[in-house]
Amino acid sequence: MSRNMVIIGAGQAGARAALELREQGWKGGISLIGREAHPPYERPPLSKDAMVGEAAASPAAIISKASAAELGIELATNTSAMRIDPSGHRVLLQDGRELGYERLLLATGASSRRLLIGGKEPAGLLYLRTYPDALLIRDRLSAGSRIVIVGAGFTGLELAASARQRGCEVVVLEAGPRILMRGVSAEIAADVYALHRAQGVAFELGVGIKAIEPIEPAAMGIGRRHLVKLADGRTIECDAVIAGIGAVPDTSLAESAGLEIENGIRASHTLATSDADIFAAGDCCSFPHPLYGGRRIRLESWRNAEDQGAHAAAAMLGGKEPYAAVPWFWSDQYDRTLQVSGLSDAGATTVARIAEDGVNRLFFGLDEGGRLVSASGIGAANIAKDIKAAELMIQRRLVPDPALLARPGIKLKSLLLPASEEKGA
Ligand SMILES: Cc1cc2nc3c(=O)[nH]c(=O)nc-3n(C[C@H](O)[C@H](O)[C@H](O)COP(=O)(O)OP(=O)(O)OC[C@H]3O[C@@H](n4cnc5c(N)ncnc54)[C@H](O)[C@@H]3O)c2cc1C
């Protein structure tokens, strides 16, 4: 069998896994196969700094071609993996090459969910997943233009903040009854809504879209301006429509190889797929989480991609540890940072801790037994240390006193200590 580790998907998880394989002493070959033109890069800045910075800077590389070569990692860009032959332990690439593997990692990520109206995708919509997508959107955010954003999830709202910072008029259309329906508590969503309203973003919640039509037929058949027709009969003219309605895990390769799929590529607690020599990590991977009763989840977050990439590398080398990292996500909007640790939908009750100056606002989710299962915070950058303390509590399955959680004067770190230590006994 080939002494080669193959990684399909040269994004956050794939690049981390390649680096980790070397760090953990793997001496054989490593092939990192990516279909994008750029070497692996960070996506979070695409909706933030890349939109508001003076110039469209190159994406921040996770690993350059030169450092990959130095580490003996064969990094193929602009190359798609087309087929996997699990019994022959081979991957067929678009350029006709065949790569043998001892172990294979699928880190294929996710793609922007396309907006369909009456089963058809309107022409000329913008989406954000890749650096080229970011350049196209950036080009449309000129001061004074009116931008319609469909979807009030994290990507849509970060783009709304960036567009306001660029001087655009922004209208966000959301089919659900509130913004940020997935991933954060209603309290945090209400804070983020108020923040955007104060910055001049207009929202239409619970709204349906009947049609999105180009206003001016432009070169190449794509109208730059659009007329958005709402289900209630109102219309909005705008200079660009950006759809931020979520992401779909890229599972087609896994599916055609006969691997089990369940809201992503179905992985075990060690991140092995239904084929013991094939692993999955990052946005494409669904896995059972031990902290949440083995509930199967799929996360779309930077840290999860990093941690799972590293974990999968260890598993490819024979590691048997279950993946148990506490989910963690952050978002930056205007001068506020938002962080979520744990799973906010796992809470039965919520405890609020509001700083005296009102800036840092934390909401803790407790399950029926009082165990801390999530913490969401919005505020200044220093909210990170409270979320970190909460993360440790979640990891240790602690049952904190809700009255102490609620008091901003009590350091969260002190709730990590057994009661006797806390009192200095
Ligand atoms: C605009 C934006 C902003 C974000 N901001 C935040 C944030 O603020 N905080 C946060 O926690 N997370 C954020 N995220 C999420 C985070 O970036 C992702 O969770 C992370 O990139 C996932 O890493 P991944 O490796 O699983 O997938 P990706 O980084 O998407 O990489 C997958 C790669 O696999 C390639 N690929 C797929 N199929 C094949 C194939 N058959 N052959 C070859 N290559 C293939 C894809 O082209 C892609 O390059 C953001 C994401 C986006 C898009």
PDBQT file of the ligand as one rigid body, heavy atoms in Angstrom, charges set to zero:
ROOT
HETATM    1  C1  LIG A 501     -17.081  34.818   4.317  1.00  0.00    +0.000 C 
HETATM    2  C2  LIG A 501     -16.853  33.906   5.461  1.00  0.00    +0.000 A 
HETATM    3  C3  LIG A 501     -16.627  34.439   6.733  1.00  0.00    +0.000 A 
HETATM    4  C4  LIG A 501     -16.440  33.602   7.816  1.00  0.00    +0.000 A 
HETATM    5  N1  LIG A 501     -16.248  34.138   9.048  1.00  0.00    +0.000 NA
HETATM    6  C5  LIG A 501     -16.109  33.337  10.121  1.00  0.00    +0.000 A 
HETATM    7  C6  LIG A 501     -15.949  33.883  11.417  1.00  0.00    +0.000 A 
HETATM    8  O1  LIG A 501     -15.953  35.096  11.608  1.00  0.00    +0.000 OA
HETATM    9  N2  LIG A 501     -15.813  33.037  12.453  1.00  0.00    +0.000 N 
HETATM   10  C7  LIG A 501     -15.791  31.676  12.302  1.00  0.00    +0.000 A 
HETATM   11  O2  LIG A 501     -15.667  30.951  13.294  1.00  0.00    +0.000 OA
HETATM   12  N3  LIG A 501     -15.933  31.124  11.072  1.00  0.00    +0.000 NA
HETATM   13  C8  LIG A 501     -16.094  31.919   9.985  1.00  0.00    +0.000 A 
HETATM   14  N4  LIG A 501     -16.253  31.370   8.747  1.00  0.00    +0.000 N 
HETATM   15  C9  LIG A 501     -16.295  29.900   8.612  1.00  0.00    +0.000 C 
HETATM   16  C10 LIG A 501     -14.939  29.279   8.365  1.00  0.00    +0.000 C 
HETATM   17  O3  LIG A 501     -14.168  30.035   7.495  1.00  0.00    +0.000 OA
HETATM   18  C11 LIG A 501     -15.176  27.885   7.812  1.00  0.00    +0.000 C 
HETATM   19  O4  LIG A 501     -15.874  27.159   8.791  1.00  0.00    +0.000 OA
HETATM   20  C12 LIG A 501     -13.888  27.178   7.419  1.00  0.00    +0.000 C 
HETATM   21  O5  LIG A 501     -13.284  27.832   6.344  1.00  0.00    +0.000 OA
HETATM   22  C13 LIG A 501     -14.184  25.741   7.051  1.00  0.00    +0.000 C 
HETATM   23  O6  LIG A 501     -13.007  25.125   6.654  1.00  0.00    +0.000 OA
HETATM   24  P1  LIG A 501     -13.037  23.827   5.744  1.00  0.00    +0.000 P 
HETATM   25  O7  LIG A 501     -11.629  23.451   5.507  1.00  0.00    +0.000 OA
HETATM   26  O8  LIG A 501     -13.981  22.842   6.296  1.00  0.00    +0.000 OA
HETATM   27  O9  LIG A 501     -13.695  24.319   4.370  1.00  0.00    +0.000 OA
HETATM   28  P2  LIG A 501     -13.129  25.375   3.341  1.00  0.00    +0.000 P 
HETATM   29  O10 LIG A 501     -12.269  26.375   4.000  1.00  0.00    +0.000 OA
HETATM   30  O11 LIG A 501     -14.301  25.839   2.565  1.00  0.00    +0.000 OA
HETATM   31  O12 LIG A 501     -12.207  24.513   2.377  1.00  0.00    +0.000 OA
HETATM   32  C14 LIG A 501     -12.695  23.469   1.569  1.00  0.00    +0.000 C 
HETATM   33  C15 LIG A 501     -11.907  23.471   0.278  1.00  0.00    +0.000 C 
HETATM   34  O13 LIG A 501     -12.114  22.246  -0.387  1.00  0.00    +0.000 OA
HETATM   35  C16 LIG A 501     -12.158  22.500  -1.783  1.00  0.00    +0.000 C 
HETATM   36  N5  LIG A 501     -12.782  21.362  -2.457  1.00  0.00    +0.000 N 
HETATM   37  C17 LIG A 501     -14.063  20.921  -2.330  1.00  0.00    +0.000 A 
HETATM   38  N6  LIG A 501     -14.250  19.815  -3.108  1.00  0.00    +0.000 NA
HETATM   39  C18 LIG A 501     -13.057  19.555  -3.720  1.00  0.00    +0.000 A 
HETATM   40  C19 LIG A 501     -12.621  18.561  -4.649  1.00  0.00    +0.000 A 
HETATM   41  N7  LIG A 501     -13.439  17.583  -5.095  1.00  0.00    +0.000 N 
HETATM   42  N8  LIG A 501     -11.344  18.600  -5.091  1.00  0.00    +0.000 NA
HETATM   43  C20 LIG A 501     -10.493  19.560  -4.642  1.00  0.00    +0.000 A 
HETATM   44  N9  LIG A 501     -10.860  20.537  -3.761  1.00  0.00    +0.000 NA
HETATM   45  C21 LIG A 501     -12.128  20.529  -3.305  1.00  0.00    +0.000 A 
HETATM   46  C22 LIG A 501     -12.955  23.790  -1.850  1.00  0.00    +0.000 C 
HETATM   47  O14 LIG A 501     -12.793  24.419  -3.103  1.00  0.00    +0.000 OA
HETATM   48  C23 LIG A 501     -12.339  24.567  -0.690  1.00  0.00    +0.000 C 
HETATM   49  O15 LIG A 501     -11.223  25.293  -1.115  1.00  0.00    +0.000 OA
HETATM   50  C24 LIG A 501     -16.446  32.192   7.629  1.00  0.00    +0.000 A 
HETATM   51  C25 LIG A 501     -16.652  31.649   6.350  1.00  0.00    +0.000 A 
HETATM   52  C26 LIG A 501     -16.860  32.494   5.279  1.00  0.00    +0.000 A 
HETATM   53  C27 LIG A 501     -17.099  31.895   3.912  1.00  0.00    +0.000 C 
ENDROOT
TORSDOF 0
